[in-house]
Amino acid sequence: MAVKQATNLKAVCERDALVEALGLITGVVAGRTPTPALQCVKVSGQDGRLTMAATDGEISLTLSTDRVDLEASGDVLIPADKFSQIARSCNDNTLNIMSDEDKLHIRTSDSRFKIFGFPISEAPESVDFGDAEPDFSIDANTFHGLMERSVFAAATDHSRYAINGVHLDLSGSELRLVATNGHRLALSTGACDSNCDKVDCIVPTKAMTLLKRLLHDGTGSVSVKVHDGRIVFHVDNGAGCTSTLTSNLVEGTFPPFEDVIPKDLDRKAVINRDALNKAVRRAHLMTNEESRGVRLIFDTNMLQITSRAPETGEAEIEVPIESFTGDKLEIAFNPVYIMDALKVIDADEITIELKKSEKPGLIRSGNNFTYIIMPVSLA
């Protein structure tokens, strides 16, 4: 079989677009690996577009933009981190790049760089969305919001592999993203355009975090396909830039999350989100490794939040309650878990539902966000 040889690429790139793309690409490449190609980005120029692709063997990302003046088609395989560092360090609005076999030359008005790369034949294969019909399509801003309100709650403990990811559950046109670490659970719901009845899979947290970064400006649309143990996200921002993120799925079964959503909560408090966030943040100042919880005392029209750290001090903050139904209740939570949820809620008011001091609490924002948090003991 003939060895594929690199052809020489020549292009003038917008620096800002290049820096942004490389910032995303470097989030994919492998940190430590005996395979140098997994720390590289494949840079290709063709049909007036510049395309960059990288993979860590589990997740692959391909970015394509027309914000480039392509003078000659070609491709080159070079270390991603070094290319990104050079692009960020330059001050010019544009960068001239030109490949020479396995090397890439970068020129600005006052700088010259040469990066040594690898034979293009060593570049890993990238997965394309192709002509396949997506399982569903969704507005980029909607999808970003769904991820914002779920990914943060995913586990980072690799011993519990099945929850080291985000559960993607599609039923008809309703899409739900669920994440948990065993102590809290976040569920966000939104609408999409579906071409199938059901999708049920677990997407690695790293892939979801990268996708959230791809959709940071909330423009365009996302098409999604699940097939053969992988999920493919194709993003078109409608401004001449496209990206394809492919990831292996997490094996295993996600916990039956619907079973852990409390149904018989008889205490309900409506509270201003910003006031509660500021109060919990202040109470958090008086906690430490030994006393990680803050105590919340719900009464008719006032929420009292207290915290105490031995040898440090105590805090007591009062927050008005807009409305409260049920009997007075005292319960303790990890303040970080509360603040994490309040950060991703846009509404002015949130609802907290409770049952007993030893039972999980529930935070709601409309019909699209449900957050379950386990209490802690301060005894």
C-alpha positions as YAML, in Angstrom:
chain: A
units: angstrom
residues:
- id: 1
  name: MET
  ca: [0.00, 0.00, 0.00]
- id: 2
  name: ALA
  ca: [1.35, 3.41, -0.97]
- id: 3
  name: VAL
  ca: [2.25, 5.70, 1.92]
- id: 4
  name: LYS
  ca: [0.24, 8.89, 1.95]
- id: 5
  name: GLN
  ca: [2.53, 11.90, 1.58]
- id: 6
  name: ALA
  ca: [1.79, 15.35, 2.91]
- id: 7
  name: THR
  ca: [1.22, 18.14, 0.43]
- id: 8
  name: ASN
  ca: [2.31, 21.67, 1.29]
- id: 9
  name: LEU
  ca: [-0.31, 23.85, 2.91]
- id: 10
  name: LYS
  ca: [-0.19, 27.63, 2.61]
- id: 11
  name: ALA
  ca: [-2.71, 29.96, 4.26]
- id: 12
  name: VAL
  ca: [-3.28, 33.28, 5.97]
- id: 13
  name: CYS
  ca: [-5.37, 32.77, 9.12]
- id: 14
  name: GLU
  ca: [-7.27, 35.12, 11.38]
- id: 15
  name: ARG
  ca: [-5.35, 34.90, 14.64]
- id: 16
  name: ASP
  ca: [-8.40, 35.10, 16.94]
- id: 17
  name: ALA
  ca: [-10.22, 32.32, 15.07]
- id: 18
  name: LEU
  ca: [-7.10, 30.17, 15.13]
- id: 19
  name: VAL
  ca: [-6.51, 30.72, 18.86]
- id: 20
  name: GLU
  ca: [-10.12, 29.86, 19.66]
- id: 21
  name: ALA
  ca: [-10.02, 26.68, 17.56]
- id: 22
  name: LEU
  ca: [-6.71, 25.53, 19.01]
- id: 23
  name: GLY
  ca: [-8.00, 26.19, 22.52]
- id: 24
  name: LEU
  ca: [-10.74, 23.66, 21.83]
- id: 25
  name: ILE
  ca: [-8.43, 21.21, 20.07]
- id: 26
  name: THR
  ca: [-5.95, 21.12, 22.95]
- id: 27
  name: GLY
  ca: [-8.84, 20.08, 25.19]
- id: 28
  name: VAL
  ca: [-9.05, 16.82, 23.23]
- id: 29
  name: VAL
  ca: [-5.45, 15.73, 22.77]
- id: 30
  name: ALA
  ca: [-4.06, 13.11, 25.14]
- id: 31
  name: GLY
  ca: [-1.99, 14.35, 28.07]
- id: 32
  name: ARG
  ca: [0.42, 11.45, 28.39]
- id: 33
  name: THR
  ca: [0.60, 8.78, 25.75]
- id: 34
  name: PRO
  ca: [3.23, 6.57, 24.08]
- id: 35
  name: THR
  ca: [1.61, 7.52, 20.76]
- id: 36
  name: PRO
  ca: [2.89, 10.98, 19.68]
- id: 37
  name: ALA
  ca: [0.11, 11.38, 17.10]
- id: 38
  name: LEU
  ca: [-2.45, 11.56, 19.93]
- id: 39
  name: GLN
  ca: [-0.79, 14.78, 21.11]
- id: 40
  name: CYS
  ca: [-0.98, 16.30, 17.65]
- id: 41
  name: VAL
  ca: [-3.44, 18.24, 15.56]
- id: 42
  name: LYS
  ca: [-3.90, 17.48, 11.88]
- id: 43
  name: VAL
  ca: [-4.13, 20.79, 10.02]
- id: 44
  name: SER
  ca: [-5.64, 20.59, 6.53]
- id: 45
  name: GLY
  ca: [-6.54, 23.15, 3.91]
- id: 46
  name: GLN
  ca: [-8.98, 22.36, 1.13]
- id: 47
  name: ASP
  ca: [-11.78, 24.04, -0.82]
- id: 48
  name: GLY
  ca: [-11.17, 27.42, 0.82]
- id: 49
  name: ARG
  ca: [-11.46, 26.06, 4.36]
- id: 50
  name: LEU
  ca: [-9.01, 25.26, 7.14]
- id: 51
  name: THR
  ca: [-9.75, 22.12, 9.12]
- id: 52
  name: MET
  ca: [-8.12, 20.92, 12.34]
- id: 53
  name: ALA
  ca: [-8.63, 17.47, 13.83]
- id: 54
  name: ALA
  ca: [-7.39, 15.74, 16.98]
- id: 55
  name: THR
  ca: [-8.24, 12.75, 19.16]
- id: 56
  name: ASP
  ca: [-7.18, 11.10, 22.41]
- id: 57
  name: GLY
  ca: [-8.36, 7.71, 21.18]
- id: 58
  name: GLU
  ca: [-11.73, 8.02, 22.94]
- id: 59
  name: ILE
  ca: [-12.93, 11.48, 21.86]
- id: 60
  name: SER
  ca: [-12.32, 13.13, 18.49]
- id: 61
  name: LEU
  ca: [-12.87, 16.73, 17.44]
- id: 62
  name: THR
  ca: [-12.82, 18.24, 13.96]
- id: 63
  name: LEU
  ca: [-13.14, 22.00, 13.45]
- id: 64
  name: SER
  ca: [-13.56, 23.70, 10.09]
- id: 65
  name: THR
  ca: [-13.65, 27.41, 9.25]
- id: 66
  name: ASP
  ca: [-13.71, 29.64, 6.20]
- id: 67
  name: ARG
  ca: [-12.12, 32.53, 8.12]
- id: 68
  name: VAL
  ca: [-8.90, 31.89, 6.22]
- id: 69
  name: ASP
  ca: [-7.25, 32.86, 2.95]
- id: 70
  name: LEU
  ca: [-6.17, 29.50, 1.56]
- id: 71
  name: GLU
  ca: [-3.43, 29.86, -1.03]
- id: 72
  name: ALA
  ca: [-2.45, 26.20, -1.39]
- id: 73
  name: SER
  ca: [-4.11, 22.99, -0.24]
- id: 74
  name: GLY
  ca: [-2.25, 20.53, 1.93]
- id: 75
  name: ASP
  ca: [-2.02, 19.00, 5.37]
- id: 76
  name: VAL
  ca: [0.42, 18.54, 8.22]
- id: 77
  name: LEU
  ca: [0.51, 16.76, 11.60]
- id: 78
  name: ILE
  ca: [2.08, 18.80, 14.41]
- id: 79
  name: PRO
  ca: [2.03, 18.99, 18.26]
- id: 80
  name: ALA
  ca: [-1.18, 20.77, 19.25]
- id: 81
  name: ASP
  ca: [0.07, 22.45, 22.43]
- id: 82
  name: LYS
  ca: [3.05, 24.06, 20.72]
- id: 83
  name: PHE
  ca: [0.95, 25.38, 17.83]
- id: 84
  name: SER
  ca: [-1.57, 26.81, 20.31]
- id: 85
  name: GLN
  ca: [1.12, 28.45, 22.46]
- id: 86
  name: ILE
  ca: [2.70, 30.13, 19.43]
- id: 87
  name: ALA
  ca: [-0.64, 31.40, 18.08]
- id: 88
  name: ARG
  ca: [-1.58, 32.88, 21.46]
- id: 89
  name: SER
  ca: [1.80, 34.59, 21.84]
- id: 90
  name: CYS
  ca: [1.59, 36.51, 18.55]
- id: 91
  name: ASN
  ca: [0.13, 40.01, 18.36]
- id: 92
  name: ASP
  ca: [-0.69, 40.30, 14.65]
- id: 93
  name: ASN
  ca: [-4.30, 40.01, 13.49]
- id: 94
  name: THR
  ca: [-3.27, 37.37, 10.96]
- id: 95
  name: LEU
  ca: [-0.77, 34.52, 10.89]
- id: 96
  name: ASN
  ca: [0.89, 33.09, 7.79]
- id: 97
  name: ILE
  ca: [1.26, 29.32, 7.97]
- id: 98
  name: MET
  ca: [3.00, 27.06, 5.47]
- id: 99
  name: SER
  ca: [3.81, 23.36, 5.71]
- id: 100
  name: ASP
  ca: [7.00, 21.81, 4.42]
- id: 101
  name: GLU
  ca: [6.70, 18.02, 4.49]
- id: 102
  name: ASP
  ca: [6.45, 17.24, 8.26]
- id: 103
  name: LYS
  ca: [7.12, 20.81, 9.43]
- id: 104
  name: LEU
  ca: [4.93, 23.88, 9.84]
- id: 105
  name: HIS
  ca: [6.28, 27.41, 9.39]
- id: 106
  name: ILE
  ca: [4.44, 30.27, 11.14]
- id: 107
  name: ARG
  ca: [5.18, 33.88, 10.25]
- id: 108
  name: THR
  ca: [4.05, 37.23, 11.57]
- id: 109
  name: SER
  ca: [5.36, 40.74, 11.00]
- id: 110
  name: ASP
  ca: [8.12, 40.23, 13.57]
- id: 111
  name: SER
  ca: [8.35, 36.48, 14.24]
- id: 112
  name: ARG
  ca: [9.30, 33.23, 12.52]
- id: 113
  name: PHE
  ca: [8.58, 29.80, 13.94]
- id: 114
  name: LYS
  ca: [9.16, 26.28, 12.70]
- id: 115
  name: ILE
  ca: [7.35, 23.35, 14.37]
- id: 116
  name: PHE
  ca: [8.61, 19.82, 13.75]
- id: 117
  name: GLY
  ca: [5.77, 17.40, 13.20]
- id: 118
  name: PHE
  ca: [5.15, 13.81, 12.14]
- id: 119
  name: PRO
  ca: [4.33, 12.04, 8.88]
- id: 120
  name: ILE
  ca: [0.72, 12.72, 7.91]
- id: 121
  name: SER
  ca: [0.27, 8.98, 7.49]
- id: 122
  name: GLU
  ca: [0.39, 8.68, 11.30]
- id: 123
  name: ALA
  ca: [-2.67, 10.91, 11.75]
- id: 124
  name: PRO
  ca: [-5.54, 8.99, 13.39]
- id: 125
  name: GLU
  ca: [-8.68, 8.57, 11.33]
- id: 126
  name: SER
  ca: [-11.42, 11.06, 12.17]
- id: 127
  name: VAL
  ca: [-15.11, 10.17, 12.16]
- id: 128
  name: ASP
  ca: [-17.39, 12.23, 9.94]
- id: 129
  name: PHE
  ca: [-21.12, 12.66, 10.40]
- id: 130
  name: GLY
  ca: [-21.50, 11.77, 6.74]
- id: 131
  name: ASP
  ca: [-24.92, 11.69, 5.13]
- id: 132
  name: ALA
  ca: [-26.54, 9.81, 8.02]
- id: 133
  name: GLU
  ca: [-29.83, 11.18, 9.29]
- id: 134
  name: PRO
  ca: [-29.40, 12.49, 12.85]
- id: 135
  name: ASP
  ca: [-31.36, 10.95, 15.68]
- id: 136
  name: PHE
  ca: [-32.28, 14.46, 16.74]
- id: 137
  name: SER
  ca: [-31.42, 18.10, 16.13]
- id: 138
  name: ILE
  ca: [-31.56, 20.90, 18.65]
- id: 139
  name: ASP
  ca: [-30.93, 24.62, 18.87]
- id: 140
  name: ALA
  ca: [-27.39, 25.25, 20.10]
- id: 141
  name: ASN
  ca: [-28.49, 27.71, 22.78]
- id: 142
  name: THR
  ca: [-31.07, 25.25, 24.14]
- id: 143
  name: PHE
  ca: [-28.55, 22.41, 24.22]
- id: 144
  name: HIS
  ca: [-25.94, 24.59, 25.92]
- id: 145
  name: GLY
  ca: [-28.47, 25.46, 28.61]
- id: 146
  name: LEU
  ca: [-29.32, 21.79, 29.16]
- id: 147
  name: MET
  ca: [-25.64, 20.94, 29.62]
- id: 148
  name: GLU
  ca: [-25.04, 23.97, 31.85]
- id: 149
  name: ARG
  ca: [-27.76, 22.72, 34.20]
- id: 150
  name: SER
  ca: [-26.57, 19.10, 34.36]
- id: 151
  name: VAL
  ca: [-22.89, 18.44, 33.61]
- id: 152
  name: PHE
  ca: [-21.64, 20.10, 36.83]
- id: 153
  name: ALA
  ca: [-23.27, 17.38, 38.95]
- id: 154
  name: ALA
  ca: [-21.49, 14.44, 37.28]
- id: 155
  name: ALA
  ca: [-19.20, 12.21, 39.32]
- id: 156
  name: THR
  ca: [-15.43, 12.47, 39.12]
- id: 157
  name: ASP
  ca: [-14.75, 9.28, 41.08]
- id: 158
  name: HIS
  ca: [-13.54, 6.84, 38.43]
- id: 159
  name: SER
  ca: [-14.41, 3.84, 40.61]
- id: 160
  name: ARG
  ca: [-18.08, 4.51, 39.79]
- id: 161
  name: TYR
  ca: [-17.72, 4.42, 36.04]
- id: 162
  name: ALA
  ca: [-21.39, 4.40, 35.05]
- id: 163
  name: ILE
  ca: [-22.01, 7.80, 36.68]
- id: 164
  name: ASN
  ca: [-18.81, 9.35, 35.31]
- id: 165
  name: GLY
  ca: [-20.88, 10.73, 32.51]
- id: 166
  name: VAL
  ca: [-24.14, 12.41, 31.58]
- id: 167
  name: HIS
  ca: [-27.21, 10.33, 30.90]
- id: 168
  name: LEU
  ca: [-28.80, 11.45, 27.62]
- id: 169
  name: ASP
  ca: [-32.43, 10.36, 27.47]
- id: 170
  name: LEU
  ca: [-34.61, 11.17, 24.46]
- id: 171
  name: SER
  ca: [-38.28, 10.23, 24.38]
- id: 172
  name: GLY
  ca: [-40.14, 11.63, 21.39]
- id: 173
  name: SER
  ca: [-39.26, 15.31, 21.23]
- id: 174
  name: GLU
  ca: [-38.34, 15.61, 24.92]
- id: 175
  name: LEU
  ca: [-34.62, 15.53, 25.72]
- id: 176
  name: ARG
  ca: [-33.39, 15.02, 29.28]
- id: 177
  name: LEU
  ca: [-29.83, 15.27, 30.53]
- id: 178
  name: VAL
  ca: [-29.10, 13.75, 33.94]
- id: 179
  name: ALA
  ca: [-25.92, 13.75, 36.01]
- id: 180
  name: THR
  ca: [-25.18, 12.56, 39.54]
- id: 181
  name: ASN
  ca: [-22.31, 11.84, 41.88]
- id: 182
  name: GLY
  ca: [-24.38, 9.87, 44.37]
- id: 183
  name: HIS
  ca: [-24.83, 12.86, 46.71]
- id: 184
  name: ARG
  ca: [-26.72, 15.11, 44.30]
- id: 185
  name: LEU
  ca: [-28.54, 14.77, 40.98]
- id: 186
  name: ALA
  ca: [-29.28, 17.37, 38.32]
- id: 187
  name: LEU
  ca: [-31.98, 16.87, 35.69]
- id: 188
  name: SER
  ca: [-32.56, 19.35, 32.87]
- id: 189
  name: THR
  ca: [-35.26, 19.04, 30.23]
- id: 190
  name: GLY
  ca: [-35.78, 20.63, 26.83]
- id: 191
  name: ALA
  ca: [-37.41, 20.19, 23.45]
- id: 192
  name: CYS
  ca: [-35.72, 19.05, 20.24]
- id: 193
  name: ASP
  ca: [-36.55, 17.93, 16.69]
- id: 194
  name: SER
  ca: [-36.49, 14.15, 16.85]
- id: 195
  name: ASN
  ca: [-36.21, 11.59, 14.07]
- id: 196
  name: CYS
  ca: [-36.54, 8.59, 16.37]
- id: 197
  name: ASP
  ca: [-38.62, 7.44, 19.33]
- id: 198
  name: LYS
  ca: [-35.88, 6.75, 21.85]
- id: 199
  name: VAL
  ca: [-32.22, 7.41, 22.61]
- id: 200
  name: ASP
  ca: [-30.73, 6.23, 25.89]
- id: 201
  name: CYS
  ca: [-26.96, 6.47, 26.48]
- id: 202
  name: ILE
  ca: [-24.25, 7.78, 28.81]
- id: 203
  name: VAL
  ca: [-21.89, 10.40, 27.36]
- id: 204
  name: PRO
  ca: [-18.47, 10.91, 29.02]
- id: 205
  name: THR
  ca: [-18.26, 14.10, 31.06]
- id: 206
  name: LYS
  ca: [-15.17, 15.20, 29.11]
- id: 207
  name: ALA
  ca: [-17.10, 15.05, 25.84]
- id: 208
  name: MET
  ca: [-20.00, 17.02, 27.30]
- id: 209
  name: THR
  ca: [-17.66, 19.65, 28.72]
- id: 210
  name: LEU
  ca: [-15.99, 20.06, 25.32]
- id: 211
  name: LEU
  ca: [-19.36, 20.29, 23.59]
- id: 212
  name: LYS
  ca: [-20.46, 22.96, 26.06]
- id: 213
  name: ARG
  ca: [-17.38, 24.97, 25.11]
- id: 214
  name: LEU
  ca: [-18.17, 24.52, 21.41]
- id: 215
  name: LEU
  ca: [-21.63, 25.98, 22.00]
- id: 216
  name: HIS
  ca: [-20.53, 28.82, 24.29]
- id: 217
  name: ASP
  ca: [-21.96, 31.56, 22.06]
- id: 218
  name: GLY
  ca: [-25.30, 29.74, 21.66]
- id: 219
  name: THR
  ca: [-25.55, 30.22, 17.90]
- id: 220
  name: GLY
  ca: [-26.49, 27.67, 15.26]
- id: 221
  name: SER
  ca: [-27.74, 24.12, 15.68]
- id: 222
  name: VAL
  ca: [-26.55, 20.68, 16.75]
- id: 223
  name: SER
  ca: [-27.30, 17.37, 15.02]
- id: 224
  name: VAL
  ca: [-26.78, 14.20, 17.06]
- id: 225
  name: LYS
  ca: [-26.36, 10.57, 16.02]
- id: 226
  name: VAL
  ca: [-25.81, 7.53, 18.28]
- id: 227
  name: HIS
  ca: [-24.44, 4.46, 16.55]
- id: 228
  name: ASP
  ca: [-22.26, 1.46, 17.32]
- id: 229
  name: GLY
  ca: [-21.18, 2.53, 20.81]
- id: 230
  name: ARG
  ca: [-20.41, 6.11, 19.79]
- id: 231
  name: ILE
  ca: [-22.15, 9.45, 19.71]
- id: 232
  name: VAL
  ca: [-21.52, 12.12, 17.08]
- id: 233
  name: PHE
  ca: [-22.37, 15.80, 17.57]
- id: 234
  name: HIS
  ca: [-22.24, 17.98, 14.45]
- id: 235
  name: VAL
  ca: [-22.35, 21.71, 15.17]
- id: 236
  name: ASP
  ca: [-23.08, 24.36, 12.53]
- id: 237
  name: ASN
  ca: [-22.89, 27.87, 13.93]
- id: 238
  name: GLY
  ca: [-24.23, 29.39, 10.73]
- id: 239
  name: ALA
  ca: [-21.21, 31.71, 10.35]
- id: 240
  name: GLY
  ca: [-18.94, 29.60, 8.18]
- id: 241
  name: CYS
  ca: [-17.70, 27.40, 11.03]
- id: 242
  name: THR
  ca: [-18.59, 23.78, 11.67]
- id: 243
  name: SER
  ca: [-17.36, 21.19, 14.14]
- id: 244
  name: THR
  ca: [-17.83, 17.48, 14.69]
- id: 245
  name: LEU
  ca: [-17.29, 15.94, 18.12]
- id: 246
  name: THR
  ca: [-17.25, 12.15, 18.34]
- id: 247
  name: SER
  ca: [-17.04, 10.17, 21.56]
- id: 248
  name: ASN
  ca: [-17.18, 6.58, 22.72]
- id: 249
  name: LEU
  ca: [-20.12, 6.05, 25.05]
- id: 250
  name: VAL
  ca: [-19.74, 5.06, 28.70]
- id: 251
  name: GLU
  ca: [-20.53, 1.40, 29.19]
- id: 252
  name: GLY
  ca: [-22.88, 0.32, 31.95]
- id: 253
  name: THR
  ca: [-26.31, 1.27, 33.20]
- id: 254
  name: PHE
  ca: [-27.13, 4.68, 34.62]
- id: 255
  name: PRO
  ca: [-28.90, 4.55, 38.00]
- id: 256
  name: PRO
  ca: [-32.74, 4.63, 37.80]
- id: 257
  name: PHE
  ca: [-32.84, 8.35, 38.51]
- id: 258
  name: GLU
  ca: [-36.63, 8.70, 38.36]
- id: 259
  name: ASP
  ca: [-36.89, 6.42, 41.38]
- id: 260
  name: VAL
  ca: [-34.82, 8.77, 43.54]
- id: 261
  name: ILE
  ca: [-36.82, 11.92, 42.77]
- id: 262
  name: PRO
  ca: [-38.89, 12.45, 45.95]
- id: 263
  name: LYS
  ca: [-42.62, 12.52, 45.29]
- id: 264
  name: ASP
  ca: [-44.23, 13.22, 48.70]
- id: 265
  name: LEU
  ca: [-42.54, 16.41, 49.84]
- id: 266
  name: ASP
  ca: [-44.89, 18.40, 52.11]
- id: 267
  name: ARG
  ca: [-42.81, 21.53, 52.76]
- id: 268
  name: LYS
  ca: [-42.33, 24.11, 50.02]
- id: 269
  name: ALA
  ca: [-40.42, 27.39, 50.14]
- id: 270
  name: VAL
  ca: [-40.18, 30.00, 47.38]
- id: 271
  name: ILE
  ca: [-37.01, 32.10, 47.76]
- id: 272
  name: ASN
  ca: [-35.19, 34.76, 45.77]
- id: 273
  name: ARG
  ca: [-32.31, 32.98, 44.06]
- id: 274
  name: ASP
  ca: [-29.77, 35.78, 44.32]
- id: 275
  name: ALA
  ca: [-30.48, 36.43, 48.00]
- id: 276
  name: LEU
  ca: [-30.15, 32.74, 48.83]
- id: 277
  name: ASN
  ca: [-26.92, 32.41, 46.84]
- id: 278
  name: LYS
  ca: [-25.30, 35.35, 48.64]
- id: 279
  name: ALA
  ca: [-26.43, 34.07, 52.04]
- id: 280
  name: VAL
  ca: [-25.12, 30.54, 51.48]
- id: 281
  name: ARG
  ca: [-21.87, 31.94, 50.14]
- id: 282
  name: ARG
  ca: [-21.39, 33.96, 53.34]
- id: 283
  name: ALA
  ca: [-22.28, 31.00, 55.55]
- id: 284
  name: HIS
  ca: [-19.78, 28.90, 53.61]
- id: 285
  name: LEU
  ca: [-17.02, 31.16, 54.92]
- id: 286
  name: MET
  ca: [-17.46, 29.60, 58.35]
- id: 287
  name: THR
  ca: [-17.09, 25.98, 57.30]
- id: 288
  name: ASN
  ca: [-14.01, 23.79, 57.02]
- id: 289
  name: GLU
  ca: [-13.05, 20.22, 56.16]
- id: 290
  name: GLU
  ca: [-14.54, 18.95, 59.42]
- id: 291
  name: SER
  ca: [-17.79, 20.94, 59.18]
- id: 292
  name: ARG
  ca: [-18.70, 20.99, 55.52]
- id: 293
  name: GLY
  ca: [-22.39, 21.65, 56.04]
- id: 294
  name: VAL
  ca: [-24.56, 24.68, 56.63]
- id: 295
  name: ARG
  ca: [-27.77, 24.43, 58.66]
- id: 296
  name: LEU
  ca: [-30.98, 25.76, 57.11]
- id: 297
  name: ILE
  ca: [-33.96, 26.47, 59.36]
- id: 298
  name: PHE
  ca: [-37.18, 27.05, 57.38]
- id: 299
  name: ASP
  ca: [-40.02, 28.86, 59.09]
- id: 300
  name: THR
  ca: [-43.10, 30.84, 58.07]
- id: 301
  name: ASN
  ca: [-41.47, 33.85, 56.42]
- id: 302
  name: MET
  ca: [-37.77, 33.54, 57.16]
- id: 303
  name: LEU
  ca: [-34.93, 31.16, 56.37]
- id: 304
  name: GLN
  ca: [-32.11, 31.14, 58.89]
- id: 305
  name: ILE
  ca: [-28.75, 29.80, 57.69]
- id: 306
  name: THR
  ca: [-26.06, 28.99, 60.25]
- id: 307
  name: SER
  ca: [-22.57, 27.53, 60.06]
- id: 308
  name: ARG
  ca: [-19.82, 26.81, 62.52]
- id: 309
  name: ALA
  ca: [-16.16, 25.90, 62.23]
- id: 310
  name: PRO
  ca: [-14.35, 24.85, 65.41]
- id: 311
  name: GLU
  ca: [-11.51, 27.23, 66.29]
- id: 312
  name: THR
  ca: [-12.67, 29.63, 63.54]
- id: 313
  name: GLY
  ca: [-16.09, 30.98, 64.36]
- id: 314
  name: GLU
  ca: [-19.77, 30.98, 63.53]
- id: 315
  name: ALA
  ca: [-22.15, 32.62, 61.05]
- id: 316
  name: GLU
  ca: [-25.87, 33.32, 61.11]
- id: 317
  name: ILE
  ca: [-27.65, 34.82, 58.09]
- id: 318
  name: GLU
  ca: [-31.35, 35.45, 57.54]
- id: 319
  name: VAL
  ca: [-33.06, 35.31, 54.15]
- id: 320
  name: PRO
  ca: [-36.71, 36.32, 53.60]
- id: 321
  name: ILE
  ca: [-38.97, 33.59, 52.24]
- id: 322
  name: GLU
  ca: [-41.48, 34.66, 49.60]
- id: 323
  name: SER
  ca: [-43.86, 31.89, 50.63]
- id: 324
  name: PHE
  ca: [-43.70, 28.76, 52.78]
- id: 325
  name: THR
  ca: [-46.11, 25.89, 53.26]
- id: 326
  name: GLY
  ca: [-45.69, 23.18, 55.86]
- id: 327
  name: ASP
  ca: [-44.23, 22.95, 59.34]
- id: 328
  name: LYS
  ca: [-40.91, 24.40, 60.50]
- id: 329
  name: LEU
  ca: [-37.93, 22.26, 59.44]
- id: 330
  name: GLU
  ca: [-34.21, 22.20, 60.17]
- id: 331
  name: ILE
  ca: [-31.90, 20.52, 57.66]
- id: 332
  name: ALA
  ca: [-28.20, 20.70, 56.68]
- id: 333
  name: PHE
  ca: [-26.62, 20.62, 53.22]
- id: 334
  name: ASN
  ca: [-23.21, 20.90, 51.64]
- id: 335
  name: PRO
  ca: [-23.10, 24.64, 50.74]
- id: 336
  name: VAL
  ca: [-21.04, 24.04, 47.59]
- id: 337
  name: TYR
  ca: [-23.79, 21.79, 46.23]
- id: 338
  name: ILE
  ca: [-26.37, 24.52, 46.81]
- id: 339
  name: MET
  ca: [-24.23, 27.23, 45.21]
- id: 340
  name: ASP
  ca: [-23.47, 25.02, 42.19]
- id: 341
  name: ALA
  ca: [-27.18, 24.70, 41.47]
- id: 342
  name: LEU
  ca: [-27.99, 28.37, 42.02]
- id: 343
  name: LYS
  ca: [-25.22, 29.40, 39.59]
- id: 344
  name: VAL
  ca: [-26.93, 27.67, 36.64]
- id: 345
  name: ILE
  ca: [-30.45, 28.96, 37.31]
- id: 346
  name: ASP
  ca: [-31.57, 32.09, 35.44]
- id: 347
  name: ALA
  ca: [-34.93, 32.61, 37.19]
- id: 348
  name: ASP
  ca: [-35.29, 35.19, 39.94]
- id: 349
  name: GLU
  ca: [-37.03, 32.73, 42.25]
- id: 350
  name: ILE
  ca: [-36.47, 29.08, 43.05]
- id: 351
  name: THR
  ca: [-38.58, 26.52, 44.87]
- id: 352
  name: ILE
  ca: [-37.16, 24.29, 47.61]
- id: 353
  name: GLU
  ca: [-39.20, 21.24, 48.56]
- id: 354
  name: LEU
  ca: [-38.48, 19.16, 51.66]
- id: 355
  name: LYS
  ca: [-39.82, 16.27, 53.74]
- id: 356
  name: LYS
  ca: [-37.63, 15.55, 56.78]
- id: 357
  name: SER
  ca: [-34.18, 16.56, 57.99]
- id: 358
  name: GLU
  ca: [-32.75, 13.16, 57.00]
- id: 359
  name: LYS
  ca: [-34.48, 13.04, 53.60]
- id: 360
  name: PRO
  ca: [-33.17, 14.57, 50.34]
- id: 361
  name: GLY
  ca: [-34.23, 18.06, 49.40]
- id: 362
  name: LEU
  ca: [-35.33, 19.22, 45.97]
- id: 363
  name: ILE
  ca: [-34.64, 22.51, 44.20]
- id: 364
  name: ARG
  ca: [-36.75, 23.40, 41.19]
- id: 365
  name: SER
  ca: [-36.68, 26.16, 38.61]
- id: 366
  name: GLY
  ca: [-39.77, 26.02, 36.43]
- id: 367
  name: ASN
  ca: [-40.45, 22.69, 34.72]
- id: 368
  name: ASN
  ca: [-37.01, 22.39, 33.10]
- id: 369
  name: PHE
  ca: [-34.64, 21.97, 36.06]
- id: 370
  name: THR
  ca: [-34.81, 19.58, 38.98]
- id: 371
  name: TYR
  ca: [-31.99, 19.22, 41.49]
- id: 372
  name: ILE
  ca: [-31.88, 16.65, 44.28]
- id: 373
  name: ILE
  ca: [-29.43, 17.11, 47.12]
- id: 374
  name: MET
  ca: [-28.73, 14.75, 49.99]
- id: 375
  name: PRO
  ca: [-28.59, 16.21, 53.50]
- id: 376
  name: VAL
  ca: [-25.48, 16.04, 55.68]
- id: 377
  name: SER
  ca: [-25.16, 15.42, 59.40]
- id: 378
  name: LEU
  ca: [-23.76, 18.17, 61.60]
- id: 379
  name: ALA
  ca: [-23.94, 16.13, 64.79]
...
